[in-house]
Amino acid sequence: MAFFDSEIVQDEAKRLFGDYEQLMQLGGDYGKFDREGKKLYIERMEEMMQRYRVFMKRFELSEDFQAKLTVEQLRTQLGQFGLTPETMFQQMHLTLERMKSQLETAG
Protein backbone atom coordinates (compact mmCIF):
# COMPACT_ATOMS: atom_id res chain seq x y z
CA MET A 1 0.00 0.00 0.00
CA ALA A 2 1.29 3.43 -0.90
CA PHE A 3 1.98 5.83 1.95
CA PHE A 4 -0.75 8.28 0.97
CA ASP A 5 -3.31 5.51 0.45
CA SER A 6 -3.24 4.68 4.15
CA GLU A 7 -6.42 5.75 5.93
CA ILE A 8 -4.37 6.41 9.05
CA VAL A 9 -2.08 8.81 7.17
CA GLN A 10 -5.03 10.51 5.47
CA ASP A 11 -6.96 10.89 8.73
CA GLU A 12 -3.97 12.26 10.62
CA ALA A 13 -3.14 14.67 7.80
CA LYS A 14 -6.72 15.92 7.71
CA ARG A 15 -6.85 16.39 11.50
CA LEU A 16 -3.38 17.90 11.70
CA PHE A 17 -3.90 20.47 8.99
CA GLY A 18 -7.44 21.25 10.13
CA ASP A 19 -6.25 21.81 13.69
CA TYR A 20 -3.33 23.90 12.43
CA GLU A 21 -5.65 26.09 10.36
CA GLN A 22 -7.94 26.63 13.37
CA LEU A 23 -4.99 27.57 15.59
CA MET A 24 -3.69 30.03 13.01
CA GLN A 25 -7.09 31.70 12.78
CA LEU A 26 -7.38 31.78 16.54
CA GLY A 27 -3.85 33.17 16.80
CA GLY A 28 -4.99 36.34 15.06
CA ASP A 29 -6.74 37.25 18.30
CA TYR A 30 -3.87 36.17 20.59
CA GLY A 31 -3.34 39.72 21.82
CA LYS A 32 -6.94 39.84 23.07
CA PHE A 33 -6.64 36.62 25.10
CA ASP A 34 -6.41 36.75 28.87
CA ARG A 35 -3.43 35.13 30.57
CA GLU A 36 -5.03 31.67 30.78
CA GLY A 37 -6.15 31.86 27.15
CA LYS A 38 -2.60 32.66 26.06
CA LYS A 39 -1.23 29.76 28.11
CA LEU A 40 -3.76 27.41 26.55
CA TYR A 41 -2.95 28.67 23.05
CA ILE A 42 0.79 28.10 23.62
CA GLU A 43 0.12 24.59 24.94
CA ARG A 44 -2.00 23.77 21.88
CA MET A 45 0.74 25.08 19.58
CA GLU A 46 3.32 22.92 21.38
CA GLU A 47 1.08 19.89 20.96
CA MET A 48 0.60 20.77 17.28
CA MET A 49 4.33 21.05 16.68
CA GLN A 50 4.91 17.66 18.33
CA ARG A 51 2.20 16.04 16.21
CA TYR A 52 3.65 17.64 13.09
CA ARG A 53 7.15 16.45 13.99
CA VAL A 54 5.89 12.86 14.38
CA PHE A 55 3.95 13.11 11.13
CA MET A 56 7.03 14.33 9.26
CA LYS A 57 9.15 11.56 10.81
CA ARG A 58 6.72 9.02 9.34
CA PHE A 59 7.40 10.54 5.91
CA GLU A 60 11.14 10.42 6.45
CA LEU A 61 11.10 6.77 7.56
CA SER A 62 8.81 5.59 4.80
CA GLU A 63 10.21 3.72 1.81
CA ASP A 64 7.34 5.03 -0.34
CA PHE A 65 8.49 7.13 -3.30
CA GLN A 66 5.76 9.77 -2.83
CA ALA A 67 6.60 10.15 0.86
CA LYS A 68 10.29 10.62 0.03
CA LEU A 69 9.38 13.11 -2.69
CA THR A 70 7.22 15.06 -0.22
CA VAL A 71 10.12 15.28 2.24
CA GLU A 72 12.46 16.49 -0.51
CA GLN A 73 9.93 19.11 -1.63
CA LEU A 74 9.61 20.37 1.94
CA ARG A 75 13.39 20.53 2.27
CA THR A 76 13.63 22.46 -1.00
CA GLN A 77 10.91 24.92 0.01
CA LEU A 78 12.41 25.51 3.45
CA GLY A 79 15.87 25.75 1.91
CA GLN A 80 14.71 28.80 -0.05
CA PHE A 81 14.39 30.50 3.33
CA GLY A 82 17.67 29.11 4.64
CA LEU A 83 15.88 26.54 6.82
CA THR A 84 15.77 22.79 7.26
CA PRO A 85 12.85 20.93 8.83
CA GLU A 86 14.86 20.72 12.07
CA THR A 87 15.65 24.45 12.13
CA MET A 88 11.97 25.16 11.38
CA PHE A 89 10.99 23.17 14.48
CA GLN A 90 13.72 24.87 16.51
CA GLN A 91 12.47 28.30 15.46
CA MET A 92 8.91 27.41 16.40
CA HIS A 93 10.12 26.11 19.76
CA LEU A 94 12.05 29.35 20.39
CA THR A 95 9.02 31.42 19.44
CA LEU A 96 6.80 29.50 21.84
CA GLU A 97 9.40 29.78 24.61
CA ARG A 98 9.56 33.54 24.01
CA MET A 99 5.77 33.73 24.23
CA LYS A 100 5.87 31.84 27.55
CA SER A 101 8.57 34.13 28.85
CA GLN A 102 6.53 37.20 27.96
CA LEU A 103 3.57 35.74 29.86
CA GLU A 104 5.73 35.16 32.94
CA THR A 105 7.17 38.68 32.94
CA ALA A 106 3.75 40.22 32.35
CA GLY A 107 2.37 38.04 35.10
Order of alpha helices (4+ residues) and beta strands (2+ residues): alpha-alpha-alpha-alpha
